[in-house]
């Protein structure tokens, strides 16, 4: 049953129109990060870099939780978010390395950086690679813990 669910989510992610895909496969990640940091600098808002791919069911679920789940207001109010497409682990590896994100531990993976581009937090052990198991509530609780310990008030 689990394999069937994963297969179905992957098929849905691949079949979704480009507008419904959370990761822009054509985006210039470095430019988007630079723009987000410039916007964040005006009010010292932290930036969440979300590394993932459209074929990844856990990445799609995390995106959904961030956009419409219990944690959506938290993200919208407190962060700038940049989604970085990693393709099939063959894109933006240099960006992930810049922020110390070990993609091989699983995606989605995140780095939270200050408006000054200082790394505040990184998922080091695939903490979100099973986002579907966490569910929206688990995702919210995860970021709530991270915020409490990593992001300066």
N, C-alpha and C positions, 0 to 999 in steps of 0.2 A: 504494500500500500504506500509506504514511504517513497519508494522508487517511482511509483506511478505519479505521486504528487509532485515530485521534483521534475519529472519529465513534463508534466502538464504545465507547471509554472515556466519552465524553460521554453516550451513551445509558445505559450502565450506571450512571453517576453519577446521572443523573436518575431512573432507575427504582429505585434502591436505597431500601430503607425508611429512614425518618427516622433510626433508630438507627444505621444504617450510614454516614450522611453525616457527614463530618468537621466541617462547619460548621453550627452551629445558626442557622438563618435567622431565628429569633425572639428570639435572645439580645440582651441589652442589653450591648453591647461595653464601654461605659464602666464599667458596674457590674462586669463580670467582670474587667476590668483592675484596678480599684480593689481588688477582693477578692484577686486574685493578688498584688498589691503588698503588701497587708497580711500575707498568709501568708508571702511572701518576706522580709519585714522581720525576722521572728523569727530567721532564720539567714542573712540577707544573700544569698539565692539570686537570681541574675538571672532575669528574666522574658523569654521569647521570645514576641513577638506575631507570629502568622502570619496574614497577610492573604491571603484567597483566597475560592474559591467552590466549591460542590458540582458545578457543571457543568464545572469546569476539570480536565482529566485530569492536568496537572502538579501541581495542588493535591492531588488525591486520591493521587497517587503519593508526594508529599512526606509526607503524613499517614501513609501506610503505612510509609514508611521510618522515620519518627519513632516509630511505635508498635511495629513489629516487625522492623525492619531492623537492620543492624550498629550503627547509631547510637542505637537505642532505649535501651540501658542508659545511655548518655551523657546523653540528654535526661532520663530518669527520675531520675537521680541528681543532676544538676547544675542543673536548671532547673525553673521553673514555666512552663507553656505555656498561652497563651490564643489560641484561633483566632477571628479576626475575619472575619465574612462580609462581602464587598463586593458581593454580589448581582451585577448586571451593570454594575459600576462606578457604582452609584447608591445604595450604602449605605455608611455609616461612612467616607465620604471625609474628614470632619472629623477623625476619629480618626487616619487615615493621615497627614494633614497635621500634626497635633499632634506626631507622631514623625518627621516628615521623610521619610515613605515615598512615593516617586513611583509610584503605582499604574499610571500610563500606561506605565511601562517594562515592565510585565508582572507577572503573579501566577503562583505564589505569591511574596509578598514578605515579608520579615521585618524586625523591629526587635528588638534585644536591649537591654533596659533594666535598670538596677540596681534594687535593692529601694527605692531612694530616687527612682525614676522618672527617672533620668538616662539619656539615650540613650548606649549604648555602641557600637552598630553598627547600620547600616541598609543593606539592599540598595538601591543607588542606580541600578544599570544592568540590572535584570532578571536578576540572577545566578542565580536559581532558577526563572525562567520556563520553562526547559527541563529541569526536574527529571527527566522521563522519560529524557532523553538521558544525564543524569548517572548514573542508576541509584542503587541503595542505597549502593554503595561510593562513588560520586561525592558523594552527599549527605553521607555520613559525613566524607569528606575535606574538603569545603567547610566544614562546621561545626568540624572539628578546626582548620583554618587560622584561622577566625574567632575561635575560643576562644583560640588561642595569641596572637593579636595584639590582641584587643579587650576581653576580660573580665579584670578584675583577679583575681589569685589570692588 
